[in-house]
Amino acid sequence: MEQGWDNDVKDFFVKILNSVAMTLLWALAAVTAGLYFKLAIVGSTSMTVTIIFYILLAVTFYGLVRYLYRTWRKA
């Protein structure tokens, strides 16, 4: 009997772990910046800072989705 993992199964699990890790990293960074530094709370900082925060949040979310799409599109 063969020992170890099949390369296809290993690659699949690496994709899953990378996807989960990147998504959690993005979410934790967004929550930290938004709540801890009070950038997401309207009225705690100037409206310009809040708008810039949400624009950057949308741009980085687009980057995350693009990364995930490219990761899972590869054969």
C-alpha positions as CSV (number, residue, x, y, z in Angstrom):
1,M,0.0,0.0,0.0
2,E,1.1,3.5,-0.8
3,Q,2.0,5.9,2.1
4,G,1.2,9.6,2.2
5,W,-1.3,11.8,0.5
6,D,-2.3,12.0,-3.1
7,N,-1.0,15.2,-4.7
8,D,-4.4,16.2,-5.9
9,V,-5.9,15.9,-2.4
10,K,-3.0,17.8,-0.9
11,D,-3.4,20.6,-3.4
12,F,-7.1,20.8,-2.7
13,F,-6.6,21.1,1.0
14,V,-3.9,23.7,0.5
15,K,-6.4,25.8,-1.6
16,I,-9.0,25.4,1.2
17,L,-6.6,26.4,3.9
18,N,-5.3,29.4,1.9
19,S,-8.8,30.6,1.2
20,V,-9.9,30.4,4.8
21,A,-6.7,32.0,6.1
22,M,-6.9,34.9,3.6
23,T,-10.6,35.5,4.3
24,L,-10.1,35.5,8.1
25,L,-7.1,37.8,7.8
26,W,-9.1,40.3,5.7
27,A,-12.0,40.1,8.1
28,L,-9.9,40.6,11.2
29,A,-8.0,43.5,9.6
30,A,-11.3,45.1,8.6
31,V,-12.9,44.6,12.1
32,T,-9.7,45.9,13.8
33,A,-9.4,49.0,11.7
34,G,-13.2,49.6,11.8
35,L,-14.0,49.1,15.5
36,Y,-10.7,49.4,17.4
37,F,-9.6,52.5,15.6
38,K,-13.2,53.7,15.3
39,L,-13.0,54.3,11.6
40,A,-16.3,52.5,10.8
41,I,-18.3,54.4,13.4
42,V,-20.0,57.4,11.9
43,G,-19.5,60.5,14.1
44,S,-16.4,59.3,15.9
45,T,-14.0,60.6,13.2
46,S,-14.6,63.0,10.3
47,M,-16.9,61.9,7.6
48,T,-14.0,61.9,5.1
49,V,-12.0,59.4,7.1
50,T,-15.1,57.1,7.4
51,I,-15.7,57.3,3.6
52,I,-12.1,56.6,2.8
53,F,-12.2,53.6,5.2
54,Y,-15.3,52.2,3.5
55,I,-13.8,52.7,0.0
56,L,-10.6,51.0,1.0
57,L,-12.7,48.2,2.5
58,A,-14.6,47.7,-0.8
59,V,-11.3,47.8,-2.8
60,T,-9.6,45.2,-0.6
61,F,-12.7,43.0,-0.6
62,Y,-12.6,43.1,-4.4
63,G,-8.9,42.1,-4.2
64,L,-9.8,39.2,-1.9
65,V,-12.6,38.0,-4.2
66,R,-10.3,38.2,-7.2
67,Y,-7.6,36.2,-5.3
68,L,-10.1,33.5,-4.4
69,Y,-11.4,33.4,-7.9
70,R,-8.0,33.0,-9.4
71,T,-7.0,30.4,-6.8
72,W,-10.0,28.2,-7.4
73,R,-10.0,28.7,-11.2
74,K,-6.6,27.1,-11.6
75,A,-6.8,23.5,-12.7
